[in-house]
Amino acid sequence: MAGRVVLHYFNGRGKMESIRWLLAVAEVEFDEMHMTTREQYEKLLSDGALMFQQVPMVEIDGMKLIQSKAILNYIAEKHNLHGANLKDRVMINMYSEGIMDLMEMIMMLPFTPDPKPKLDNIHSKAKERYFPVFEKAVTGHIYLVGGKLSVADVQLLECTLMVEEKFPGIMADFPNLKSFQGRMTQIPAIGRFLQPGSKRKPQPDEVYVKTVMEVLNIKLPLP
Ligand SMILES: N[C@@H](CCC(=O)N[C@@H](CS)C(=O)NCC(=O)O)C(=O)O
């Protein structure tokens, strides 16, 4: 029998947070190994657990999976959160990639020495490029694709909450997206994940940034 799911990452959001969200929605219990030292990372490397020397890594069903999108797709497929057919799936993937592009910009902010111009760019991209697409997609539809909850819906909720943390009030121009958020938070597993004390991580702080930089030997500015 496959053991419990174990997430190997930092004690912070980064590229693992969408995986935490999806597992929570699929109601899969998981444990976390938080890397705090370079030695822990080197141990994973020497064990051959990190194919491309990168985390996230997730132990699941007897495998050690890497590459966050591959991990998300595996969990989504397994838990019926990846559409009913090939055409739905490609739409889900298109939405999901767009959402991840926006979330990645926010993810990189704490590692940016001069975040103000990046923040302004994120604001205009969210408002003019990404949110209008999703506002339209959820108008008259409960979910993004095929009338069925998918990984893209889960990521869209995660993303809109992240953007709102940076720009409170941004949703005022997107009433249907706001309603979508409201519907999604009614899903019991999501309601529980949004409660304090869940495995959802807070916004990155100085400790998180310092830990990531030390463990991965990152020097600023990033290339
Ligand atoms: N495409 C990979 C990228 C993973 C990635 O960039 N991981 C960072 C931490 S968030 C890392 O391990 N960097 C170490 C390195 O690249 O040497 C994914 O989505 O999982």
The ligand as an SDF file (V2000), in Angstrom:
LIG
                    3D

 20 19  0  0  0  0  0  0  0  0999 V2000
   10.1890   23.8340  -13.5030 N   0  0  0  0  0  0  0  0  0  0  0  0
   10.4320   23.5000  -12.1290 C   0  0  0  0  0  0  0  0  0  0  0  0
   11.1950   24.6460  -11.4830 C   0  0  0  0  0  0  0  0  0  0  0  0
   11.4960   24.3370  -10.0250 C   0  0  0  0  0  0  0  0  0  0  0  0
   12.3880   25.3840   -9.3960 C   0  0  0  0  0  0  0  0  0  0  0  0
   12.7770   26.3890  -10.0190 O   0  0  0  0  0  0  0  0  0  0  0  0
   12.7130   25.1270   -8.1450 N   0  0  0  0  0  0  0  0  0  0  0  0
   13.5950   25.9960   -7.4000 C   0  0  0  0  0  0  0  0  0  0  0  0
   13.0090   26.2860   -6.0220 C   0  0  0  0  0  0  0  0  0  0  0  0
   11.4200   27.0270   -6.1540 S   0  0  0  0  0  0  0  0  0  0  0  0
   14.9010   25.2380   -7.2050 C   0  0  0  0  0  0  0  0  0  0  0  0
   14.8970   24.1240   -6.7190 O   0  0  0  0  0  0  0  0  0  0  0  0
   16.0090   25.8430   -7.6210 N   0  0  0  0  0  0  0  0  0  0  0  0
   17.2970   25.2500   -7.4720 C   0  0  0  0  0  0  0  0  0  0  0  0
   18.0600   25.2700   -8.7450 C   0  0  0  0  0  0  0  0  0  0  0  0
   17.4710   25.5000   -9.8110 O   0  0  0  0  0  0  0  0  0  0  0  0
   19.2760   25.0360   -8.6800 O   0  0  0  0  0  0  0  0  0  0  0  0
    9.0940   23.2670  -11.4090 C   0  0  0  0  0  0  0  0  0  0  0  0
    8.0970   23.8950  -11.7790 O   0  0  0  0  0  0  0  0  0  0  0  0
    9.0550   22.4360  -10.5020 O   0  0  0  0  0  0  0  0  0  0  0  0
  1  2  1  0
  2  3  1  0
  2 18  1  0
  3  4  1  0
  4  5  1  0
  5  6  2  0
  5  7  1  0
  7  8  1  0
  8  9  1  0
  8 11  1  0
  9 10  1  0
 11 12  2  0
 11 13  1  0
 13 14  1  0
 14 15  1  0
 15 16  2  0
 15 17  1  0
 18 19  2  0
 18 20  1  0
M  END
$$$$
